Amino acid sequence: MARLNDNIRDYLKSYILEENHSSAIMLTGPWGCGKTHFVKDFIENFSKVDKKTRGVDAKIIKNKKLIYVPLNGVTSKDEINRKLLISYLFSENKAEYAGFASHLIEGYMEFKQVPVKALKQISKSLAKLTFDRLSKIGKDNVFFFDDLERCKMEPQEIMGYINDFIEHSQSGVVIICDDSKLEEDYKIIKEKCVSREFEIIPDIDSAFDSFLETEESSYNKFLDDSKNQIFIIFKQHKHQNLRTLKNVMSDFRKFCDEIKRINKDGVEKIPAKKREILINNYLALSFGLFSDKINKSDINEDVLVNKASVSTASSKLGEKEIEDSEIYLRLLYLNLKSIGNDDSFLSYNLWSDWFKNGSFSAQNIESFLLSSSFVVEEKKSDPSWYKLWYWRDLKDDEIDSVYEEVLKDLENGKYLFAPHVLHTAGILFASSKRGFVKESILELKDKMIEYINKNGERFEYLSPVDFFLETEEWGGLGYASKDTEEFKEIKKLIYEKLVIVADKQARKWVPELFRIIKEEPDKFYRMLILDEERRGYISIPILKKEDAESIFKIVLDSKAKGRIFHTLEERVNKFNGKPEFEEERTFYKELMSKVSSYIDENKGKVSAYVLDEICKKEIDRLKSEEAKESSAVVANPQDQ
């Protein structure tokens, strides 16, 4: 079956099978269009027989070595030679081995402090030998140089280096880049060595299928069944970046997990019409955010309704006269037309929760379930405290039985959602004041204190915790007795328990953070600063003083020291002054103290020099800050 870009595959095969090469091929396309995936897939499957290789001597095909060389961040010819060495050794049509082996050798050179100079020299010598050998072999090699526009070498130097393979050894060369990002010097030089240029067309089908194959999930069948709908929205929003598609799909799986908090049977059991609208709205908002057509602050009823009215007016114009942003708004309006009514499945507030915080707030879930006519399963009976809140609807002979139900629920530890516990306390105090129950407010307060002390550490995790203190209502219901001292005392006690719950939750995340720092330092930033997986990392403190030693050891062995320290510094500055994050600030000071001691004790070592380069400014700042604090203590001892 014909696939997108098959014409490029056919041409590349013909090019590779040529005996001698006098020019290079260039594959272009914007970032995220799938160029690297296309190339690696091509290298992987080159030896398979097809119409272009049928009849060709199998030995000729076998002797061809397709060597993949990433240029991203490369600063010198020696660095390319080392990458060539690795790629050549693992070029049995297995391009992905090259990156793995490269990291292995470079990592060994980084961690072994004593022989590091010798290892580097050996690596350079091997690279030179390999380069010389490759040049002699010549026509049997085809080099795929990827990410040309991200190379840090001067255009003349890197293009001259690449051109040597063509002119001196007649090797095949394929250059992969985003042509629009190339400097003008590149464009002048490439005219001398590039004979054909092809633009990679984003292959949405292949990217989608590849994503499902590599990312196992219980939602894969659901995503596959929704494939056509996803493609329509993706194309409708004029997106070309396949990474965006992948990120949106990955995020959708987390979104589906969150939906289970509203419907325990999950997204698959939502009625077809509601499910289709749910996907439409999710994709429209996601692509809008990824392409900067909308901001997270736009996701509220007032803004979207206003944009909808603008879009409706714009749709009367001819499309050629409409700016891209207005076209997008019109599409957004059409996709979001059901938000806010019974078909939408989610309210504006829940959509806003998801895209701002990565989870639905308990308050908005409760409000939604109380007000929405959405029903997937038979609605369960209202909790007893809820019946008591609507005391005006109760008959005289019902109030006692409902009150007894509330007491029984408390006895059985049934209420574990903090706002429900606070609602229960408030309505009990109000019932006592009105004379509906025989116990006094003080007696009921003691009963609630006992309940909270017994069950508080089992309460559900609530994020952000501070919001619990600030709100005067929950689930669309105002707290009864909220101005009384007894109510405020109960609220404070519940908050103290929620802080403990949040701390326990944070400690559960620490081992995973350690792994991410060690294995995925880029992800560490996205998790701790951007809350990528939307677990609430940005709303509660996670790291403590005792974590400093473990993280220091991990960082010491990491090649990404700068990224890790930058992440921690940005997080500390972001939450500076917030008392709840003081413990994390203490952790940071302890970590930097260990770094400072290590630098002082290991002068002359590479690792100490690197740490000093990265952390000196921050260490000096913290020492200055500490000195000022000490001076303030000496000047004002009575404050201590």
Steps between C-alpha positions, in 0.01 A plus 500: 500500500633842403613722786576868529858581397540175303642706213779612732566144615527382139736781404721441805533131417600577144747759625654263754542224242702728272866396479641851543345817634575853389242692704286484812126463558318729743183408690320801645191581699400694812587375848266226609395390149659156543832535316710306750236228533487471121880467471539245777213295362661515155839384634333220696316365195750576223607140448146375445434403140258721306453626145814714527729227633349196325762354270786681672784276618439429871872552573483855366212580733670330795824691446325834512536656842244763588650712775282735702676799661306753715651849487289661772734701725820382328783753533800341323617251237643278774157473655349395167780247452415342836136479399605348167706241685203387703256512208737307277555225756126458538392570143348163422185687411435567868521876523364518853804316641722793410354740754505232771865412445600866474348572841671188638851607397454866588347403833798276578738783420302735727484271804857359495685805622856364498533365143271758342774674296634170376153382406430816307827462310423136424153599384643771270758258357238234436275761343780614270583142403134430436463821301803407286360153449158632410658734245683208338193279492322796346224393268364230730403753766205735507498757778179646641584828676198604707409837660741709292335824616573410864873444442717750692786504247546778246303433178816496284672254733219245531401515134865466399530198727191337345607587146832317551313168504350578160803647324778282642334161538181523292296397808128560507382780727148579616453823697191535719395843622233764533598710200313803632730512807826497304716810496553670165860369484366144504269568208785637291732207578236228453445604139851371427455150645124421511345382173151401614280622781185331631252622758376237746121510521369428853369142492228518761385139451847352550575725796170411665553124451861523618391683813245230585761229444764659723272626778301215650182610672153372578372798299669400173191330358290801590752732333515278193119498474509881522777530241295663222350753739846590636639542148214727395557735793880489455474596132219746561729701727772503233754326719809342338702415811474128572658552842197710589274214395704256710496729805126558472433126471727422794330767708160367399578172676554689826181693429312169465631391840370825647156440345469191721462735797169605346397173335660193656445296181729734309479687174420186297159471667393857438212509248627534143367853440650635822827317435534653152442850638742432785778410254419797275521742791816344642681513164380851413624639830825298495601600148400857575734508801788325321484746211461804729166587340351512849638529853406297806331810637267495196338177616207643689141568408521878455804495270384209287150637457643837395737333255213293368301815419801652323554179308138478395517853362829425322356189336280721285810625320674318222770273643771676298422823680524349847825506698628160612419573864139575414472186289629309799250665733218403266618141498539509876146628538361228275683235702404646836138569411376242749702616801272594784192304391395145582682352199839644596570246776732746677443850634713806423652479849610138454662580164677792662615274787650249260695736280620722786572242770494160329220367719140574589449679829279311741281807538425523128441126470245521776333809350486331162350177632243689705386722214549289188238269354783272382427143604694193390401281791206530732553794730579401855304645793617827650731477804338562837684828571370628165141421601557682828635805314159519325322484834214716370398214270472254788175419680482528878522124544803471263749732668580257783558204270726702267695629801546142624625401152766774516615382844517141373705614198742673737522191718589291192759749371305548178595860420859519373467796267600806707235745368227245583634472853493881534147514355396237755645701790339824381154353452514317836589825678214677319257220587594530870455877492153460348405244765456213253738273695554451872882524509658839558739661252793430736404132524475476121832681462668242726341224292637651178848551652504135603393395149766715328780385731402139437450519122682816387810330366275284281342804333521521123792700359379851415693735272569780555468464876491876562184533294314307771573780747401778262158380381173561681305243300551166330304319234277802449386486864596768749645381830249528783628662823810626318530812717499315833817435698414131523482471122831685454667268752377194311612645168849566636528145634389351169756714321777371728403144407492587130855633526608164644318318219666725240841439656449123485391528139808705419730245663349230277618701199861537619636160379351567157662846496836343585464268201403787270798711612729208422348379173298790356641834622303697238180346628604596855456866404166438333372309802622729778443838333228436241329209682497313168316192628270719706541329833504822699879536526469878472252535785671315786860473630662168409869499591636507855838554661564126521466472120806722442756219535322269253449770242858620535630150419272477198603843371869426551473205257277684253598660170210742541619680813415842359142407414439342839636794701316748277174315573553504875605866501196604296266304728645657817471850352149429376373415849724736694312657789230233518521357853375155396806464272752597769598136552582467130709814525687338791562197276642728231738672743618162626561378146697811405702467820600147396594628156711776651682253729563262212652778288731605785610142572557392139685786336674391181237240414280539193178441692582771756591747227173435315295541818681824579419633152133417540438585866750769603262792452220331691730382781632855542144636506393256771810574709431873473138445595603290799747766612229766490267281703774440759567874521132566554492248785799664669345844458158394630548210745163572660327386179632149549 
